[in-house]
């Protein structure tokens, strides 16, 4: 991942509402949620939610798929994985220094943790 791309992703997550939306979709798993469920859960007006969903989609942190007249949103786990790897690569000269991320130290472990109900 390029530094500019990482900065763009972090900037998108730097807004309280977008971060809440992204975390909610990560928690929802690959099934994701439709926009009305997101709005209800986070108590966001439709226009505001639409703006933030559009921004997160544009940078590649989430994706939206149309299901009849609704759009179903889910997190882009690959993008999240690349960002985490970028942020933690070469950390502390290869020493284990991040105890909270030790349980998720590899892509396989993070994905297995996400897949669990």
N, C-alpha and C positions, 0 to 999 in steps of 0.2 A: 504494500500500500504506500502510496506517495504521501508526503507530509501535507501537501495542499488538500488532498482528498480527506485525510484524517481531520484536518482543521475544519473542513466543511461539515463533516459528520458531527464533530464535537460542537460546532456552532449551532447546528440544528437541535441538538440535545440540550443546549444551553438555555433553553426557554422552559419555564416551569410546566406549562401545559403540554408542550411536545414531549418533555421527559416523562411526564405522567402517562401520556398516551402510549409511548414506546414501552415503558415498563409494564403497563397493563396488557399490551399485546404480547410481550415476551412471556408474561405469566399465563396468558390464555393458551399458549402453545401453538402448534402448527395450524390448528383449526381456526384460530383467530376469532374475530368478532365483527358484527356489522356495525355500521356507523351509529345507528340509533342506540345500540347497547353501550357503545363507548361514551356517547353523549350523556346517557342516563347515569352510568357508573361514575363519571367524572364531573357531572353537573356542568357541562359546557353547552352554550348555545350552538345551534346548528351551523351558523355561518362561521363562528370562531373555530369550531371543530373542523369544518371543511378546509379552512385556511391552513390549519396545522397539519392535517392529514396530507394535504397537497404538498406541503413543504417536506414532510418526512418521506413521502413517496418520491419526490424529485431527487433527493439526495441518496435514495436507495436503502433507507433503513426499514421501510415497510413496503408492502405491495397490496394493491387492491384488485379484487376480482369481482366482476359483476355476476350476481346471481338473481336472475329475473330483474326486478326493479331495485334491488338492494346492492350495495357494494360491501363485500366482505374483506376486511383488512387483517393482515397477519404480519408479524415481524419477519424481516429478512435475516435469518440466523447466520447465514454466510457472511453478510456484511458486518454484523455484530462481532462475529468470530474474528474476522480480519482486523477490525478496530482494536479488539482486546489484545490480539497478538502483536499489533503494531505498538500499542502502548506499553506492553510488558516485555518486548524483545530486548535482549541484552541487559535486562534489569540486574543491577548489583553484580555485574560481571559473572552472571550465571549462578550465583548463589541463591538459595531459597530464602527470600527475604519478605515474601508476601504471604503470611499465614492464612489469610482469608481466601486467597485464590489458590492455595495449594491443592485443595480438593478439586479444583477445576483447572488444573495445570495443563491439560491437553485438550485438543479439539474433541477427541472421543469422549473424554470424561464430561466436558461441558454438554455435549449433545446427549449423552446418556442421562445426565441430570435433567435436561430440558424434557426429554421424552417420558420421564417418570410422571405418573399422575399426582 
